[in-house]
C-alpha cells in the first residue's frame, strides 16, 4: 500500500510532537510500502522503546489489512520488549494515542 503525502506529513507532525515531549524519535524508512516496515516511528524515552503506527483519516474505519498490521505490530513489539502504539489523527481533531497492548480501539472520536 503506497504511502500518501498526507500520511507522511502526519508522521512528521507526530514525530515533532513527540520530540517536544522529550522523546528521541526516528521515522522508519519504507513504512507503508508493501508491509516491509513494522511501524512508522520508533520513539525512545527514559530507556523505553515505542513502536508507533500513525493513521490519519476522516473516520475510524480499519480494513482487514490495517487490523492485521496492528496485530503484527503487537507481536513484533512484544518480541522486542517495545510498546506498540497507535497514533490516530482524525480530521480537525487532536492526536489520540492508544497502547495496543490494551487492545485495538474500536472507536476513535
C-alpha positions as CSV (number, residue, x, y, z in Angstrom):
1,X,0.0,0.0,0.0
2,X,1.8,3.2,-1.1
3,X,2.4,6.0,1.3
4,X,0.3,9.0,0.8
5,X,1.6,12.6,1.1
6,X,-0.9,13.2,3.9
7,X,0.2,10.2,5.8
8,X,3.9,11.1,5.5
9,X,3.1,14.7,6.6
10,X,1.1,13.4,9.6
11,X,4.1,11.1,10.6
12,X,6.4,14.1,10.6
13,X,3.9,16.1,12.6
14,X,3.7,13.4,15.2
15,X,7.5,13.0,15.2
16,X,7.7,16.7,16.1
17,X,5.0,16.4,18.8
18,X,7.0,13.5,20.4
19,X,10.3,15.3,20.1
20,X,8.9,18.3,22.0
21,X,7.8,15.8,24.7
22,X,11.4,14.7,25.2
23,X,11.4,11.5,23.0
24,X,14.2,10.6,20.7
25,X,12.3,9.7,17.5
26,X,13.2,8.1,14.2
27,X,10.9,7.9,11.2
28,X,11.2,4.4,9.7
29,X,12.2,4.2,6.0
30,X,9.8,2.2,3.9
31,X,6.9,2.4,6.3
32,X,3.6,1.9,4.5
33,X,5.3,0.2,1.5
34,X,4.1,-3.3,1.0
35,X,4.3,-4.1,4.7
36,X,8.1,-4.1,4.7
37,X,8.4,-1.9,7.9
38,X,6.7,-2.9,11.1
39,X,5.8,0.7,12.1
40,X,6.1,4.4,11.1
41,X,8.1,5.7,14.0
42,X,10.4,4.4,16.7
43,X,10.5,6.6,19.8
44,X,12.6,6.2,22.9
45,X,12.3,8.0,26.3
46,X,13.9,7.0,29.6
47,X,15.1,3.7,28.1
48,X,11.6,2.7,27.0
49,X,11.1,1.9,23.3
50,X,7.8,2.6,21.5
51,X,6.9,1.2,18.0
52,X,4.3,3.7,16.7
53,X,1.9,3.3,13.8
54,X,0.3,6.6,12.7
55,X,-3.0,6.8,11.0
56,X,-4.7,9.9,9.6
57,X,-8.3,9.7,8.4
58,X,-11.7,11.2,8.1
59,X,-13.4,8.5,10.2
60,X,-12.5,5.4,12.3
61,X,-12.6,2.5,9.9
62,X,-9.8,0.0,9.8
63,X,-9.7,-2.5,7.0
64,X,-8.6,-6.1,7.5
65,X,-5.2,-5.1,6.2
66,X,-4.9,-2.5,9.0
67,X,-6.1,-4.9,11.6
68,X,-3.6,-7.5,10.5
69,X,-0.9,-4.8,10.5
70,X,-1.8,-3.8,14.1
71,X,-1.7,-7.5,15.2
72,X,1.7,-7.9,13.6
73,X,3.0,-4.7,15.3
74,X,1.8,-6.1,18.7
75,X,3.5,-9.4,18.0
76,X,6.9,-7.9,17.0
77,X,6.8,-5.3,19.7
78,X,6.3,-8.0,22.3
79,X,9.3,-9.9,20.9
80,X,11.4,-6.7,21.1
81,X,10.1,-5.7,24.5
82,X,8.8,-2.5,23.0
83,X,5.4,-0.8,23.5
84,X,3.1,-1.0,20.4
85,X,1.3,2.4,20.0
86,X,-1.3,3.6,17.6
87,X,-1.5,7.3,17.0
88,X,-4.7,8.5,15.2
89,X,-5.4,11.9,13.8
90,X,-8.9,12.4,12.7
91,X,-9.5,15.5,10.5
92,X,-9.8,18.7,12.6
93,X,-9.2,16.8,15.9
94,X,-6.2,16.3,18.2
95,X,-4.0,13.3,18.2
96,X,-5.3,10.2,20.0
97,X,-2.8,7.8,21.3
98,X,-3.5,4.1,22.1
99,X,-1.4,1.5,23.8
100,X,-2.1,-1.6,21.6
101,X,-1.2,-3.9,24.5
102,X,-4.6,-2.9,25.8
103,X,-6.3,-3.9,22.5
104,X,-7.1,-2.3,19.2
105,X,-9.5,0.6,19.7
106,X,-12.9,0.0,18.1
107,X,-13.9,3.7,18.3
108,X,-11.9,6.8,17.9
109,X,-13.6,10.1,18.4
